[in-house]
Amino acid sequence: MNAIKRKILLNPGPATTTDTVKMAQVVPDICPREKEFTAVMEGLRQDLLKVVHADPQEYAAVLFCGSGTLNMDVCLNSLLPQGKTILVVNNGAYSCRAVDICRYYGLPCLDLQFPVDQLPDLTAVERTLQEHPEIALVYTTHHETGTGILNPVREIGAIAHRYGAISVVDTTSTFAMRPIHMEEEQMDFCMASAQKGLMAMAGLSFILGRRSRIEQSKDYPRRSYYCNLYLQYEQFETTGQMHFTPPVQTIYAAVQAMKEYIAEGEQAKWARHLRVAEAIHAGLEALGLREAIARELQSGLVVSVRYPDDSHWEFERIHDFCYQRGFTIYPGKIAGAQTFRLCALGAIDESDIREFFRVLEAALRECQVAIPAACSLAEGQTAGGQREER
Ligand SMILES: *Cc1c(COP(=O)(O)O)cnc(C)c1O
């Protein structure tokens, strides 16, 4: 086998994977209706629950073929009873996407907006639930990947539960990275896709949810065929299979990634991501580059960096210089503030980040951007617009 060139992805997923995960996709052809394959999926479903310390009696993992947005779609369209309303706690691009999904389905939805560089105001969340007893589902993004902000999902979940609503949390960019305990975090549903924290391949997504709530949803309006949560859950529970063709090879890669996740260990993996994030902070500081989000609000997984005030700065040129040398950086998602992102996902460590900053420094010199970089705003300040781009 030829060595596969190693690329360092600093974009917010898909992440850098190990060669063993890449190669796990190369397997003998198999019909996914075979018992042998059903057993592979069953093992993965059990392990996914273990990642978030969920009791398999109480919770179930349901797999889908698609990217992470599919989970959002499934949860929103499947878990709303007739005549009830969804509350989206919205302080970023991924929450905006949830609102969009509600609109596409014509679902009643309250879009409770907060500034994108701040945490949601819990008093406002509580007041909204008080004033709207029709709210049955509170939707929060655990980690707004567009900015790097970590939201207080435990507190929001507790408020939702006090008012009889369920808490659905988009954990796509925290699952298998930050330690999560579903029950303690007051989550009835969480979700992720295989290409982020699990460091596997894109094309497999999963929702973890309370069995009792999924079973209740059997009688809710069925708004989609392919993307109905109860239908897929029932298939898994009765046959161990996906309703329709699963992404077979992608699932083998996820199983290998799960083995590697367990071998590395929850705490050790989180410590590694933090180490990578610290190396990113240090590298930025050394070049005089400023971050857009206050450090204490950050997840430790995504750093939003402001463009320097320098006429020579051209993101595309810097990107291309780094890309040609094996490092991928990614544009930001804060409207009115010019930013790019450096993310700590994937099978990378601090030595990769140190190497990246040598390349970034060379890119700045090549483009004649001043070092240390010129910055007029203080750290954590965003210029102008408060809403993120969709
Ligand atoms: C990546 C991500 C998603 C899913 O995006 P896809 O492009 O569909 O994989 C959803 N929510 C969050 C918070 C994410 O980071």
Ligand as a Chemical Component Dictionary entry (heavy atoms), coordinates in Angstrom:
data_LIG
# 
_chem_comp.id                   LIG 
_chem_comp.type                 NON-POLYMER 
_chem_comp.pdbx_formal_charge   0 
_chem_comp.three_letter_code    LIG 
# 
loop_
_chem_comp_atom.comp_id 
_chem_comp_atom.atom_id 
_chem_comp_atom.alt_atom_id 
_chem_comp_atom.type_symbol 
_chem_comp_atom.charge 
_chem_comp_atom.model_Cartn_x 
_chem_comp_atom.model_Cartn_y 
_chem_comp_atom.model_Cartn_z 
_chem_comp_atom.pdbx_ordinal 
LIG C1 C1 C 0 -20.974 20.492 11.019 1  
LIG C2 C2 C 0 -22.165 20.882 11.761 2  
LIG C3 C3 C 0 -23.448 20.475 11.338 3  
LIG C4 C4 C 0 -23.678 19.658 10.094 4  
LIG O1 O1 O 0 -23.174 20.172 8.919  5  
LIG P1 P1 P 0 -23.091 19.254 7.609  6  
LIG O2 O2 O 0 -22.443 20.131 6.622  7  
LIG O3 O3 O 0 -24.463 18.843 7.241  8  
LIG O4 O4 O 0 -22.260 18.047 8.017  9  
LIG C5 C5 C 0 -24.516 20.807 12.130 10 
LIG N1 N1 N 0 -24.369 21.497 13.264 11 
LIG C6 C6 C 0 -23.169 21.904 13.705 12 
LIG C7 C7 C 0 -23.086 22.656 14.988 13 
LIG C8 C8 C 0 -22.020 21.612 12.969 14 
LIG O5 O5 O 0 -20.826 22.008 13.421 15 
# 
loop_
_chem_comp_bond.comp_id 
_chem_comp_bond.atom_id_1 
_chem_comp_bond.atom_id_2 
_chem_comp_bond.value_order 
_chem_comp_bond.pdbx_ordinal 
LIG C1 C2 SING 1  
LIG C2 C3 SING 2  
LIG C2 C8 DOUB 3  
LIG C3 C4 SING 4  
LIG C3 C5 DOUB 5  
LIG C4 O1 SING 6  
LIG O1 P1 SING 7  
LIG P1 O2 DOUB 8  
LIG P1 O3 SING 9  
LIG P1 O4 SING 10 
LIG C5 N1 SING 11 
LIG N1 C6 DOUB 12 
LIG C6 C7 SING 13 
LIG C6 C8 SING 14 
LIG C8 O5 SING 15 
# 
